[in-house]
Amino acid sequence: MGNRVRDCAAAVLAVAIAVSTAPAAVAAGGATRGYLVNSSVTSSELLVLDPVGNTITDRIAFGSEPKIAVRPDGREVYASDPTTGRVLVVSTATSTVVATINVGGTPGRLAVTPDGRRVYVNQNRDGRVSVIDTATRRVVRTIAVDDLYLGLAISPDGSRIYLSVGANGTRPRALVVISTASDTVTKVIPTPDRDVFSRVEFAPGGRLALTDSGLVIDPRTDTILRDIPLPFWLADYQFTADGAGVYVADSCATDNRGALRVIDPASGAIVRTVINGRNPYSVTLTPDNRLLYAALDAGRNIAVLNPDTGAILDVFGVPDPNGNPRVIDIRLSATAPAAPRPGQRLAPHPPPQLFCQI
């Protein structure tokens, strides 16, 4: 999440969801499995989602506040555990942790190369990137950046890693580019001092990249094209299927109800409103681009929508032992195996009585 996001929820529980499914009861969506990270300050769990009826089939205990990435072939999920300095490897066939990889420090965001051979892990506050070989499940290289950085993303062609770097008194805020061929820093792109960002998302085909602070980047030349306005309460965002727009989950907005909108990446102007209200916290398209998943009601429920009309086709609740989930990230892929066992479907939760506190 970017620095423009402010934690305005009365709840302390955070839930991140990384999904590789769409509900078969609504449409295939080109996906087969989902993964939800239910995260609190001290502990978390990975919830495995079956798209047939949107049911939870497994729950796997994790450390605190993990980030996850799904291997492109769907065989494994990688999760960072900042409290223990490890990356956990989850088999999607058995829904169990099959390995732990010690990377040290405070691992944060992860990115898997398109061929599935490497996992890059950023070290929040430690000034380095760990490179994991997925075959041996070992750290094979450490890339020194010598600075504080917050986010990590990989270009669609797998050739470059983008790091967002925060100022520390010796270096201004910047976007650092790392070549995956040589695992070396090839370029440092200065960014405006006010633009602290922790995410970079790519348009289909890699034509554009957008940070969660509003910087639009040309990945072909690694140059900043423009700086567009994004909502102060930005919770999540993703490019539309054609790359001409960006879905933006504005969790609070000025009326404390939020909105899910499409904006123009050329200007930041609102193109249309998909949902007005319901405090959206996360959004992503299914692999075939026919459905839109969104976390609504301050992340308490997951909805499946028609991306063109905004019509809600399905909605289900997110389980949480403390009864106060908050979904803040949704990701989809098409390659994970089908669910090995029946699951439980949860009814939608009622919207929270109080969400935004400014």
N, C-alpha and C positions, 0 to 999 in steps of 0.2 A: 504494500500500500504506500501511496506517496505521502509526502509531508503535508499536502493539502488536506489529507483526511484527518479529522479530529475524532477521537473516541468520545462520542456523545451519548453512548448507551448507558443506561442505569445498570445493566448487567456487567459482570466481570468476565463472563465466559465468552470466548471467541471460538468460532467454528470456521475452519477453512475447508472448502470442498474442492476436490479435484476429481472430476468425473470423466469416465470413459464410456458413458452410456447415454441413451435416450429411451424413454419408456416405450416398450413394444406395444403396450395397450393403446397408446396414442398413435404412434408411427414408429417404424424401425429406426429412423434417424441416422442410420449407418453406424450405430454403436452397440456395444454389448455389455459393458460393465461400468460401474461408477465407484468412486472413492471419496469419502467425506472425512475431513480431519476435524474432529471435535476437540477444540483446544482451549484449555484454561491456563492460568499463570503457572501452575505447578505440574499439570499432567494433561495428556491428550489421548485420543484414541482414533484409530482409523476405522471408519465405518464402510463396509463393502455393500454397494448398492446393486441390486438386480433390476434391470430395466423393465422386466415383465411385471407390470403392476407397481413398479417403484417400491421394492421391498428391501429391507436391510437383512443381509444373510450372515454377516460376520462382524465382530468388533475386536480390534487389535490394539492393545495398550501401547502407548508411546510416551516419550518425555514431553517437555513443555514446548508449546508454540512451534511446531515443526512446519517446514515448507516441504512440498512433495513434487515429484516429477514422475510421469509415467513413461516407461521405455517405449519407443515407437512401435516395436513389434508386440507390445502388450504383455510381455512375459514377466516383467518386474516393475515394482513401484519403489522409488528411492525417497527416503524421508530424512531430513536433517534434524538432529536433536542438539540444540545449542547448549543445553545444560550438561551434556556428557561429552561433547565434542565428537560425536559419531554420526555416521550415515547408516540408517537401517535399510536393509534390502528385503522387500516383501515379495514372495512368490504369488502371482495372481492365480496360479492353478490351485494352490492349497490355502491361500489367504493366511499365510503364516510368515513370520520373520525368519528368513533362512540364513542371514548373515548380518554382521555389524562391522562397519569399517571405521577405524579410528582415524579421524582427520585432524583432531585437536582443535583448539581455539573455540570459536563460537560460530559454527556453520549456519548459513542462512539459506538463501535461494539456490536452487539447483537447475541445471540445464543438461539435457541429454542430447548428444549429437544425433543427427538423422539416421546414421548407420547403427546406432545403439552401442557403439564400442567404447565411448567415453562419457563420463559424467563430470561436469565442472561444478564446483561448489565454492561459493563466495564465503570468505571468512570475515564476518562483520567485526569491525574494530581491530582486526589483526593484520590488515594490509597484504593479503595473499589470496590466491586461488588454488584449491586442491584439484588435481586431475586424477580421476579414478578410472582404472581399467575394469570394465564390467565383466570380462571373462575371468580374470584372476581375483577380482574384488579387492584390489589393493590400490593405494595411492602411488602413482607412477611418476608424478611430477608436482612440484609446487612453484607457482608463478608469483614472484614478488611484485607487489604494486606500491608498497610503502606509503599507504595512505588509508584513511577511513572510507569505506564504500558500503553501499546500501543494497544495490540491486544487481541482478545478472540476467542476461538473456542471450540466446544464440540465434544467429541469422538463419532464415529458412534453408539456405543451402549448406549450412553447417560450417562455413569457412571462417566465421568471426564470432567472438564473444564480446558483448557490450557490457561494460561495468559503469554504474553510476558512482561517482566519487565525490565525497563531501570535503569541504574546505577544512584544513587543520592548522592554518597559520602559515604554512610553507607552500601550499599549492591551492589554487582556487578550485571551485567546483568544476567538474569536468566529466566528459564521457570518454572512457578509456576503451580502446579497441584492441583486442588480442587475436592474433592469428592462431587458428587451431592446427594449422600445418606445422608451425614452429613453436607454438605455445609461448610466444613473446609478445610484448606490447608493441604495436605497430603505429599507433596514433593516439594522441591525447587531444580531445576536442574541448576547448574551454566553453563553459556555459555561463549564462548570467548568474550573478551571485544569489539572486532571489530564487533561482530555480533549483531547489533541492528535490530530487526525485529518487524513487526506489524501484521503478519498473520501466521497462521498454517493451512495447508490443509492436509486432510487424504486420503490415497489410499483406493480404494474399499475394504470393509471388515475390514478396520482399521489396516492393516498389517504394514503400514509405515505412518509417518507424515513428512511433509516438511515445514520448515519455509521459508519466503521470503528472508532470508539471506543465505540459503543453508544448514542449519542444517537438517540432516536426523535422525529421532527419531524412536525408537521402542516403540510403545504405550503399548505393553504387559509388558515391564519392565521399561518404562519411562526412558530410557537411550539414550544418543546421540551415534549413530552408526558411523557417518562420517560427514564431512563438505565438500560439493561439490561447485564448482564455478557456480554462476548464473550470468546472464547478469547485467551489471551496470545499464542499462536502463530498468530493469525488471518492467513491468506494471501489469502483471497478470499471473497466472499459475494454472493448474489443472492436476491431474493424468489422464492418459489414462484409458479406460474402464477395461483393464486387470491389471492395476497398474504397468506395466513393464516400462512405460515411463511417461514423464510429458510434457504437452503442455506448452510452454513458450512464452508469448507475449513480445518480445524485442522491445520496442516502437521506439527506435532511432538507436541503433547499431552504428558502426563506420562510416557508410556512411550517417547517418541521415535519412535513409529510413526505418530502422527496419526490423524485420522478425518474422514470426510465426514458431517456431520449436518444435520438440520433442527431449527431452534430456533423458539420462539414469540416473535414480536416484542413481545408484550405483557409478557413476563416474562423472556425469555432462557432459559427452561427448555428442555432437550433434548426434542424430540417423538419423534424416531427417529434411528437411525444407519443411514445408507445404506451406507457402507463403513467398516469398522474396520481401521485400519492403512493401509499403502501411501502414507503421506506425501502427501496431496492438496495441490495448490498452487493450483488454479484450478477454477472451476465456472461453468457457464452452461447455460441451456435453449436448445433450438433454437426458431426462430420459431413453430412450431406447438405447442410445449410438450410434444411427445411423447417427446423424447429429452433426455438430460442429458450434456453434454460435461464431462469432468473431466481435469485433469492429475494423474497419479499418479506414484508412485515418485520423489518430489522433483522432479517436472516433467520427467522423462525420457521419459515416454510419455503419449499422449492416449487416453483411453477414452471410449467411447460407452455410456451406461447407460440402462436402464429407470428413469425417475425415481421410480416407485412401489415397485419391488421391489429396486432396486440391482443387478440382474443386468447384467453386462458383456456387451454385444452385439458390440463391436468394440474393438480396441486396436492402436495403431501407434506406432512410434518417431518421435522428432523429430530431424531431421538437425542436425549441428553439426560444424564443422571440427575442433574440439578434443575431440570425443567426450564432452562433459559438458554437455548441455543442461539448462535448468531453466525450465519453463513457469510463469509467475506470473500470467497474465491471459488469460482467454478471453472473447470477445464474439462474438455471432452476429447476422446479419441475413439478409434473404431476397431482396435485390435485385441483388446483383452478378452479372455475366454468367457464363455457363458457361466452363470452362477452354478456352483456345484451342489447347492442345497436350497430348499425352500426358505423364504424369508418372511419378515413381518412388515406389513404396511402400516404406517402411522397416519392417523387423521390429522388434518391441518390444525396448527395451534391458533388460538385467538391472537389477534394483534396485541402488542404490548400497550398497556395503558399510558406509559410515559416512555418516550424514546429519546428525543433530542433535548439536550440541555446546553445552552450556549453560555 
